[in-house]
Amino acid sequence: MTADDLGAFTEALQTVAFVCNGRRAHDDHVAVYFRLLHEYPVGPLVKALDRFARTAETGRRFPSPKEIREWMPRPAPPSARRNPDTPVQDLAWWKAHWAAEDARTGRWRIRRALGG
């Protein structure tokens, strides 16, 4: 979020505060939540807060920033985000660039580009 998104975020958070507490949240409270949730885009965040305000029972305790983060939609898995115009590398390419699993650590390690 940017400073331009403060108005939309404040309105959504105030709606949640009214559902939970029956009154508006203090400006300091809104500022702290804005700072803690700044890494999220305002659109999905406002939708998540609005969904909560519509479905929560009146008098429920005010959600923490951690709970609000959990309501945010999860990003699509990498396979779903792949550009369909980009060809998938074949098995030979992967064998050339990845080493066998390291038995000691159980991790994959990258082979050096030259010298295998």
C-alpha positions as CSV (number, residue, x, y, z in Angstrom):
1,M,0.0,0.0,0.0
2,T,1.0,3.6,-0.5
3,A,0.0,6.8,1.2
4,D,-2.7,7.2,-1.4
5,D,-4.4,4.0,-0.2
6,L,-4.8,5.2,3.4
7,G,-8.3,6.4,2.8
8,A,-9.7,3.1,1.5
9,F,-7.8,1.1,4.1
10,T,-9.1,3.4,6.9
11,E,-12.7,3.1,5.8
12,A,-12.5,-0.7,5.7
13,L,-10.8,-0.9,9.1
14,Q,-13.3,1.5,10.6
15,T,-16.1,-0.8,9.4
16,V,-14.5,-3.7,11.1
17,A,-14.0,-1.7,14.3
18,F,-17.6,-0.7,14.3
19,V,-18.7,-4.3,13.9
20,C,-16.4,-5.5,16.7
21,N,-16.5,-2.6,19.1
22,G,-19.6,-0.6,18.2
23,R,-17.4,2.5,17.7
24,R,-14.7,3.8,15.5
25,A,-11.0,2.9,15.9
26,H,-8.6,5.6,17.1
27,D,-6.4,7.2,14.4
28,D,-3.3,5.8,16.1
29,H,-4.8,2.3,15.9
30,V,-5.4,2.7,12.1
31,A,-1.9,4.1,11.6
32,V,-0.3,1.1,13.3
33,Y,-2.3,-1.4,11.3
34,F,-1.5,0.5,8.1
35,R,2.2,0.3,8.9
36,L,2.0,-3.4,9.8
37,L,0.1,-4.4,6.7
38,H,1.8,-2.0,4.2
39,E,3.2,-4.9,2.1
40,Y,-0.2,-6.0,0.8
41,P,-2.0,-4.4,-2.1
42,V,-4.9,-2.3,-0.9
43,G,-7.6,-4.1,-3.2
44,P,-7.3,-7.6,-1.7
45,L,-6.8,-6.2,1.8
46,V,-10.0,-4.1,1.6
47,K,-11.9,-7.1,0.2
48,A,-10.7,-9.3,3.1
49,L,-11.7,-6.7,5.7
50,D,-15.1,-6.1,4.0
51,R,-15.7,-9.9,3.9
52,F,-14.9,-10.1,7.6
53,A,-17.2,-7.1,8.5
54,R,-20.1,-8.7,6.6
55,T,-19.7,-12.2,8.2
56,A,-18.5,-11.5,11.7
57,E,-20.9,-11.5,14.7
58,T,-21.3,-8.2,16.4
59,G,-19.1,-7.9,19.4
60,R,-16.4,-10.2,18.2
61,R,-13.0,-9.2,19.3
62,F,-11.0,-6.9,16.9
63,P,-8.7,-9.0,14.6
64,S,-5.0,-8.8,15.0
65,P,-2.7,-7.9,12.0
66,K,-1.7,-11.6,11.9
67,E,-5.3,-12.7,11.5
68,I,-5.8,-10.2,8.7
69,R,-2.7,-11.5,6.9
70,E,-4.2,-15.0,7.1
71,W,-7.3,-13.8,5.4
72,M,-5.4,-12.6,2.4
73,P,-5.5,-14.8,-0.7
74,R,-2.5,-17.0,-1.3
75,P,-0.5,-16.5,-4.4
76,A,-1.0,-19.1,-7.2
77,P,1.6,-21.9,-7.2
78,P,4.5,-21.3,-9.6
79,S,3.2,-23.8,-12.1
80,A,-0.1,-21.8,-12.4
81,R,1.9,-18.5,-12.8
82,R,4.1,-19.8,-15.6
83,N,3.8,-18.0,-18.9
84,P,2.2,-20.4,-21.4
85,D,4.4,-19.0,-24.2
86,T,7.6,-20.0,-22.4
87,P,8.7,-23.6,-23.2
88,V,9.2,-25.9,-20.3
89,Q,12.8,-27.2,-20.1
90,D,13.1,-30.8,-20.9
91,L,14.5,-33.5,-18.6
92,A,18.0,-33.4,-20.2
93,W,18.2,-29.7,-19.4
94,W,17.4,-30.3,-15.7
95,K,19.9,-33.2,-15.5
96,A,22.6,-30.9,-17.0
97,H,22.0,-28.2,-14.4
98,W,21.0,-30.0,-11.2
99,A,23.1,-32.4,-9.2
100,A,21.8,-35.5,-7.5
101,E,20.3,-35.0,-4.0
102,D,22.9,-34.6,-1.4
103,A,22.5,-37.6,0.9
104,R,23.9,-35.8,4.0
105,T,21.6,-32.7,3.9
106,G,18.7,-33.9,1.7
107,R,18.9,-30.7,-0.3
108,W,19.4,-30.1,-4.0
109,R,22.5,-28.3,-5.1
110,I,23.3,-26.6,-8.4
111,R,26.1,-28.0,-10.5
112,R,28.7,-25.5,-11.6
113,A,27.9,-24.4,-15.1
114,L,31.2,-25.7,-16.4
115,G,32.8,-28.8,-15.3
116,G,29.6,-30.6,-14.2
